[in-house]
Each structure stands twice: as structure tokens, then as C-alpha cells.
Amino acid sequence: MPRADNGLRALIHSKLCKPDWLWTSVETGLTAGGVPDSFWAHRPSQRSGWIEHKATTGWHVEIRPHQCAWIDTYTRAGVRVHIAVRASGTGSSQGHGDSLWLVRGESVRELMDRGLAKLADKSVVGKWFGPPPKWKWAEIAGFLTRG
């Protein structure tokens, strides 16, 4: 069965890797609904956070209510959370076939309700168009670890 993130979690883990990055994949199922897919720690910056990985072929991103609640609760408590969306299709990928959108956790309700197309500029940390080798991985790492 294909993953709902179109391989995004594995891709990010492989591009942002040891020795600087530590990753824990999280699958809580029914024990703690809504917890994001990955927890990361970055040694040089001494920062850590969570990423929920998603995939879409259009503008709509499927965020379940319990995921929204978890992300909203933890970002309000000051925890670093991002939603990484791998988008394909003519709209969300701007005609490039593939793209990565990094969305602030604080904007999870907006993403759930409005989709990628109608997100406020302040909600989107960054967008990278084209296939994954064209995504600026050092820039992505900087956005995740920035204070």
C-alpha cells in the first residue's frame, strides 16, 4: 500500500541525515491520535521539532481533525511543528510536476480549511518547484532550524 505522503518522509530523512540530523519516525495509531510522522533533532543548532508529511495532487491537503488539534495545541505551547506537503499536478506544483511546500504548524487550521492555494504568505515557510533534486535542501534545513 503506498504511503499517504508519496515517499516524502523517507526523502526528507535521507536528504537531512546524520551526523547532523537525528530522526524518529512516529506511528502512534490509536494510542495517541494526531501525533506527526517524524520527530527531528539537529545537533549543530540544538533545535528539535516535529514534521507531518502529506501528499496531494491538487490544492487540497487532507488533514484529519485530530492531527489539526495536536498540531494546534503543541504550536500554541511553543513546540516547533511544520507540515511538509509534496504536491503534484498542474496547480499546486505550478506546472513543474512536483513541489515541496513547507507550512508553519500555526497555520494548520488554515491549511485544513483552505488548502495550499489560499494560504496566507506568512503561513508558508517556503516552496520548492520541480523534482526533489532541485529542492534547495540547505535552505529547507535552515528554515526548519531557524530560531
HUKA-V267678 format. One record per residue. N is the residue number from 1. OMEGA is omega in whole degrees, -180 to 180 (* if undefined). D_LAST is the distance of its C-alpha to the last C-alpha in Angstrom with 1 decimal. Layout:
n: (N	N)
omega: (OMEGA	OMEGA)
d_last: (D_LAST	D_LAST)
This chain:
n: (1	2	3	4	5	6	7	8	9	10	11	12	13	14	15	16	17	18	19	20	21	22	23	24	25	26	27	28	29	30	31	32	33	34	35	36	37	38	39	40	41	42	43	44	45	46	47	48	49	50	51	52	53	54	55	56	57	58	59	60	61	62	63	64	65	66	67	68	69	70	71	72	73	74	75	76	77	78	79	80	81	82	83	84	85	86	87	88	89	90	91	92	93	94	95	96	97	98	99	100	101	102	103	104	105	106	107	108	109	110	111	112	113	114	115	116	117	118	119	120	121	122	123	124	125	126	127	128	129	130	131	132	133	134	135	136	137	138	139	140	141	142	143	144	145	146	147)
omega: (-180	179	180	-179	179	178	-175	-179	180	180	180	179	-178	-179	178	-167	-178	8	-175	-175	172	-177	170	174	-174	175	-175	180	-176	-176	-179	-175	174	-179	-180	-175	-172	169	-179	172	-179	-174	-175	-178	-175	178	178	180	-177	173	168	-178	-180	174	178	174	179	-178	-177	176	-177	175	180	-177	-180	174	178	-179	-180	-178	180	-180	-176	177	176	178	177	180	180	178	175	171	177	-177	172	-174	174	-176	-172	-178	-172	179	177	178	-178	177	-178	176	175	175	176	-173	178	178	179	-177	-176	180	178	178	-179	-175	-170	-177	-177	-172	-173	177	174	-180	-178	-179	-176	178	179	177	179	-174	-178	-179	-176	177	178	179	-176	-172	177	177	178	178	179	179	-180	-172	-179	-177	*)
d_last: (37.3	34.5	31.0	29.6	26.6	29.0	27.7	24.0	22.7	24.9	23.9	20.1	20.8	23.2	21.0	17.9	20.0	20.9	20.6	16.8	16.4	18.1	19.1	21.2	23.1	23.9	27.2	28.0	30.8	32.6	31.2	27.8	27.7	24.7	22.3	20.4	21.8	19.3	16.9	14.9	13.5	12.2	13.9	12.7	8.9	10.2	8.2	10.5	11.4	14.5	16.1	19.3	21.4	24.0	26.6	28.8	31.6	31.2	28.9	29.1	26.7	28.2	25.9	28.0	28.0	27.0	24.0	23.0	23.6	21.5	18.4	18.9	19.5	16.5	14.0	15.8	15.3	11.5	11.6	9.5	12.5	13.6	17.2	18.3	21.7	24.2	26.6	30.0	32.8	33.7	31.5	28.0	28.1	29.5	32.6	30.9	31.9	28.4	24.8	21.4	19.4	15.9	15.7	13.2	14.5	15.0	17.6	19.6	22.6	22.7	22.6	25.3	27.5	27.2	26.3	24.4	26.8	26.1	22.3	20.9	19.0	15.8	16.2	16.1	13.0	15.7	19.3	21.2	25.0	27.7	28.1	25.3	26.2	25.2	21.7	19.2	17.8	15.7	14.1	13.7	12.1	9.5	8.9	8.7	6.4	3.8	0.0)
